[in-house]
Amino acid sequence: MNYEQTLARLCALPGPSGFEENMTKAAAELLRPLVDEVYTTRLGSVVGVRRCGRANAPRLLLDAHLDEIGFIVTGHEEGFLRFAPLGGVDPRMLPDREIVLLADPPVTGVVICLPPHVQEDGEQDRSLPIKELCIDAGLPQEEAQRRIPAGTPAVYRGGCAPLGEDLLCGKALDDRAGFAVLLDALEQMKGRKLDVDLYVLGSTQEETRSAGAVTAAYEIAPQMCVAVDVTHGDSPDAPKHETFKLGGGPVIGVGPNCARTMTGRLKELAKELDMPVQVEVMAGSSGTNAWPIQVSREGVATAVLSIPERYMHTPVEVVNKKDLEDTAKLLAALAERMGEGETTW
């Protein structure tokens, strides 16, 4: 897998929560050569199926969400656009940012800001709430209303590019990096025997309510699942006990949202592969699709496997290529070992 090329393509595509059509098409295209069947659910999630050929084989689901945080236009004021967040947008990131408004055709805008020269004392130290911000698309009121009506979604402008030798930086790496890892795992499993029917899910609307994963998991009815997402990476200003080293390996979740059988199998395989891994204690919800998938139908033996990522939910998210490669290698090993004549859920 060439992660630079794949993520440059995926991250450049706009796909805010609830408006993932561009990502859905790209994900289906990338999955098609690697699986036996590809289909799209009613809520726009993409499912790739690789069957093992055994009757009534157990079903293993690998999930990574396709959507990204974004914005939606709520109204117009003298040509400026009022907007609301789609997902967990950090207001500190917004002033001065370039935004792509997903009109037809798309329009570039900038989030307004006051230059420091005209700010009053104390304003430079205050983060403005989103309700006080607007997007300037350079249009008069009537044209803005016509070209960019209320309900138009938007995303940060940008894509993904190398940062130094080992890192990748860009928007939407949460969780396009996870989906790229699933593609890499499928590539590694080409021609290898499986004892499970493997379902690879690119899910929608994770950043808002996990609706894509909830509905797809109900339809697929897997016995086992690994939700692949990102977790907080290390940086000088971040608490050491709540972050994970970039380049330190995949992060295995431990807690009530994670089946001990699945967590234990991931740890055993990492040891066999001589692969460094990190452990994240999750005392409650993992904050990923694993939370609702775990209680789908009769229940699903679920694991959380995370990629360390700096600056989550910003336009400059950062991951390490080695962590992506190791996560894919661990997932491929898990899929090949599941269903080997024993119950693992």
C-alpha positions in Angstrom: 0.0 0.0 0.0 1.3 3.4 -0.9 -0.2 5.4 1.9 0.9 8.8 0.6 -0.9 8.3 -2.7 -4.0 6.6 -1.2 -4.5 9.2 1.5 -3.8 12.1 -0.8 -6.7 10.9 -2.9 -9.0 10.1 0.0 -8.4 13.2 2.2 -8.8 15.5 -0.8 -12.4 14.3 -1.2 -15.1 16.2 0.8 -17.3 14.0 2.9 -18.7 15.7 6.0 -21.0 13.6 8.2 -24.3 13.0 6.3 -22.9 14.1 3.0 -20.4 11.3 2.1 -21.4 10.6 -1.5 -17.9 11.4 -2.9 -16.2 9.2 -0.4 -18.8 6.4 -0.9 -18.0 6.2 -4.6 -14.2 6.3 -4.1 -14.4 3.7 -1.3 -16.4 1.3 -3.4 -14.0 1.7 -6.3 -11.0 0.9 -4.1 -12.7 -2.1 -2.5 -13.9 -3.7 -5.7 -10.7 -5.4 -6.8 -10.1 -6.8 -3.3 -13.4 -8.5 -2.4 -16.1 -10.7 -3.9 -18.9 -8.2 -3.6 -19.4 -4.5 -2.9 -22.6 -2.8 -2.1 -23.9 0.4 -0.5 -26.4 0.6 2.3 -29.4 2.9 2.5 -27.4 5.3 4.7 -24.5 5.4 2.2 -22.1 3.1 4.0 -19.9 0.9 1.7 -19.6 -2.8 2.4 -17.0 -5.1 0.9 -17.5 -8.9 1.3 -14.9 -11.6 1.0 -16.4 -15.0 1.4 -14.3 -18.0 2.7 -16.5 -20.6 0.9 -17.6 -22.4 4.1 -21.3 -22.8 4.8 -22.5 -20.8 7.8 -19.0 -19.4 8.4 -18.7 -16.9 11.2 -18.7 -13.3 10.1 -15.9 -10.9 11.0 -16.5 -7.2 10.5 -13.7 -4.6 10.1 -15.0 -1.0 10.3 -13.6 2.4 9.6 -15.7 5.5 9.1 -15.6 7.5 5.9 -17.0 10.8 7.1 -15.1 13.8 8.5 -16.1 16.7 10.6 -17.5 19.7 8.7 -20.0 22.5 8.7 -23.5 23.3 7.3 -24.8 26.7 6.3 -27.7 27.9 8.4 -28.4 31.4 7.0 -27.1 34.6 5.3 -26.3 38.0 6.7 -25.3 40.8 4.2 -23.6 38.1 2.0 -21.8 36.4 4.9 -22.8 32.9 5.8 -23.8 31.7 9.2 -23.0 28.1 9.9 -23.2 25.2 12.4 -20.8 22.3 13.0 -21.2 18.8 11.7 -19.4 16.8 14.4 -16.9 17.9 17.0 -15.4 21.1 15.5 -13.0 23.0 17.7 -13.8 26.7 17.4 -10.2 27.6 18.0 -9.4 26.2 14.6 -11.8 28.4 12.6 -10.7 32.0 12.3 -8.7 32.6 9.1 -9.4 29.1 7.8 -10.2 28.3 4.2 -13.4 26.4 3.7 -14.8 24.6 0.7 -18.6 25.1 0.4 -20.1 22.0 -1.3 -22.4 24.0 -3.6 -22.8 23.2 -7.3 -20.1 24.1 -8.3 -18.1 24.3 -5.1 -17.2 27.7 -3.7 -14.1 28.6 -1.6 -14.7 30.8 1.5 -12.8 32.0 4.5 -13.9 32.2 8.1 -13.9 35.8 9.2 -11.5 37.2 11.8 -10.6 40.5 13.3 -7.0 41.6 12.7 -5.1 42.1 16.0 -4.8 45.8 15.3 -8.5 46.4 15.9 -9.2 43.9 18.7 -9.9 45.2 22.1 -7.9 44.2 25.2 -8.4 40.5 26.0 -10.0 39.5 22.7 -6.8 37.9 21.4 -7.0 35.4 24.3 -10.6 34.4 23.8 -11.9 31.7 21.5 -15.0 32.9 19.6 -18.0 30.5 19.7 -19.2 29.3 16.3 -22.4 31.2 16.6 -20.4 34.5 16.5 -18.5 33.5 13.3 -19.3 33.8 9.6 -17.9 32.5 6.3 -17.0 35.1 3.7 -17.5 33.7 0.2 -16.9 37.0 -1.5 -20.5 37.2 -2.7 -23.3 39.8 -2.3 -26.4 38.7 -0.3 -28.6 37.7 -3.2 -25.9 35.8 -5.0 -24.8 34.0 -1.8 -28.4 33.0 -1.2 -28.8 31.7 -4.7 -25.5 29.9 -5.0 -25.0 28.7 -1.4 -28.5 28.1 0.1 -29.0 27.2 3.7 -28.3 23.5 4.2 -25.1 23.6 2.0 -22.4 21.5 3.7 -18.8 22.5 3.9 -15.4 21.1 4.9 -11.9 22.4 5.6 -9.9 23.1 2.4 -7.0 20.7 2.0 -5.8 17.2 1.5 -2.9 15.1 2.8 0.8 15.4 2.3 4.1 14.1 3.8 5.5 15.8 6.9 9.1 14.9 7.2 10.1 11.3 6.3 7.7 9.2 8.4 4.6 11.3 9.0 1.5 12.3 7.0 -0.4 15.5 7.7 -3.8 16.6 6.5 -7.5 16.9 7.1 -9.9 13.9 7.5 -7.2 11.4 8.5 -9.8 10.7 11.1 -10.7 8.2 9.8 -9.6 8.0 6.2 -6.3 6.6 7.6 -8.3 3.8 9.2 -10.1 3.0 5.9 -6.7 3.0 4.1 -5.5 0.5 6.7 -8.5 -1.8 5.9 -7.6 -1.7 2.2 -4.0 -2.5 3.0 -5.1 -5.5 5.2 -7.2 -6.8 2.3 -4.2 -6.5 -0.1 -2.1 -8.5 2.3 -4.8 -11.2 2.5 -4.9 -11.7 -1.3 -4.7 -15.4 -2.1 -4.6 -16.4 1.6 -7.1 -18.9 3.1 -9.7 -17.5 5.5 -12.1 -19.4 7.8 -14.5 -16.5 8.2 -16.6 -14.4 5.9 -14.9 -11.0 6.0 -17.0 -7.8 5.9 -15.1 -4.5 5.4 -17.3 -1.5 6.3 -16.6 2.1 5.3 -19.3 3.6 7.5 -21.1 7.0 7.4 -22.1 9.6 10.0 -19.7 8.4 12.8 -18.9 12.0 13.7 -22.5 12.7 14.5 -24.3 9.6 15.6 -22.7 6.4 14.2 -25.8 5.8 12.1 -24.0 4.2 9.3 -22.3 1.6 11.5 -25.4 1.0 13.6 -27.5 0.1 10.5 -24.8 -1.8 8.7 -23.9 -3.9 11.7 -27.6 -4.8 12.2 -27.8 -6.0 8.6 -24.5 -7.9 8.6 -25.0 -9.5 12.0 -21.4 -10.3 12.6 -20.2 -12.4 15.5 -16.9 -10.4 15.8 -15.8 -6.9 14.9 -12.8 -4.6 15.0 -13.5 -0.9 14.9 -10.4 0.9 13.5 -10.2 4.6 14.4 -7.7 7.1 15.7 -6.7 8.0 19.2 -4.8 10.9 20.7 -1.1 11.1 19.7 1.8 12.6 21.7 2.8 16.2 21.5 4.6 18.6 23.9 1.5 20.2 25.2 -0.5 16.9 25.7 -0.8 14.9 28.9 1.6 11.9 28.7 -0.9 9.5 30.4 -3.7 10.3 27.9 -1.7 10.2 24.6 0.2 7.6 22.6 3.5 7.7 20.8 3.4 8.1 17.0 5.5 5.3 15.7 4.9 3.3 18.9 2.5 0.9 17.2 -1.2 0.3 17.0 -3.2 1.0 20.2 -5.4 -1.8 21.6 -8.4 -0.8 23.6 -9.1 -2.4 26.9 -12.3 -2.0 28.8 -16.1 -2.8 28.8 -16.4 -1.8 25.2 -13.8 -4.4 24.2 -14.4 -8.1 24.3 -11.5 -9.7 26.3 -11.3 -12.6 23.7 -10.7 -10.2 20.9 -8.3 -8.0 22.9 -6.4 -11.0 24.0 -6.1 -12.4 20.5 -4.8 -9.0 19.2 -2.1 -8.9 21.9 -1.1 -12.5 21.2 -0.8 -11.9 17.5 1.3 -8.7 18.1 3.7 -10.7 20.2 3.9 -13.4 17.5 4.6 -10.8 14.9 7.2 -9.1 17.2 5.2 -5.9 16.7 5.1 -3.0 19.2 1.6 -2.2 20.5 0.2 0.2 23.0 -2.7 -0.2 25.3 -5.5 2.3 25.9 -7.7 1.8 28.9 -11.3 2.7 28.1 -13.4 2.9 31.2 -16.6 3.5 29.4 -17.5 4.3 25.8 -14.6 4.1 23.4 -15.9 7.1 21.5 -15.9 5.0 18.3 -18.3 2.9 16.3 -17.4 0.0 18.6 -19.8 1.4 21.2 -23.0 0.8 19.2 -21.8 -2.2 17.2 -21.1 -4.1 20.4 -24.8 -4.2 21.3 -26.1 -4.8 17.8 -28.7 -7.6 17.8 -27.6 -10.3 20.3 -24.3 -8.6 20.8 -20.9 -8.6 18.9 -17.5 -9.5 20.3 -15.9 -6.2 19.5 -12.3 -4.8 19.7 -11.0 -1.3 19.2 -7.8 -0.9 17.3 -6.6 2.7 17.1 -4.0 4.7 15.2 -2.1 7.4 17.2 -2.9 10.8 15.7 -1.9 14.3 16.6 -4.2 17.3 16.4 -7.4 15.3 16.0 -10.4 17.2 14.5 -8.2 19.9 12.9 -7.1 20.5 9.3 -3.6 19.3 10.2 -4.0 15.8 11.7 -0.8 13.8 11.8 -0.1 10.1 11.7 2.9 7.9 11.3 3.1 5.6 8.2 4.7 2.8 10.3 1.7 2.7 12.6 -0.6 2.4 9.6 1.5 -0.5 8.2 1.6 -2.3 11.5 -2.2 -1.9 12.1 -2.9 -3.4 8.7 -0.5 -6.3 9.3 -2.1 -7.0 12.7 -5.6 -7.0 11.2 -4.6 -9.3 8.3 -3.1 -11.7 10.8 -6.3 -11.6 12.9 -8.6 -12.3 10.0 -6.5 -15.3 8.9 -6.5 -16.7 12.4 -10.1 -16.3 13.3 -12.4 -19.3 13.0 -9.7 -21.8 13.2 -11.9 -24.5 14.6 -12.6 -22.7 17.9 -15.1 -20.2 19.2 -13.4 -16.9 19.8 -16.4 -14.8 20.7 
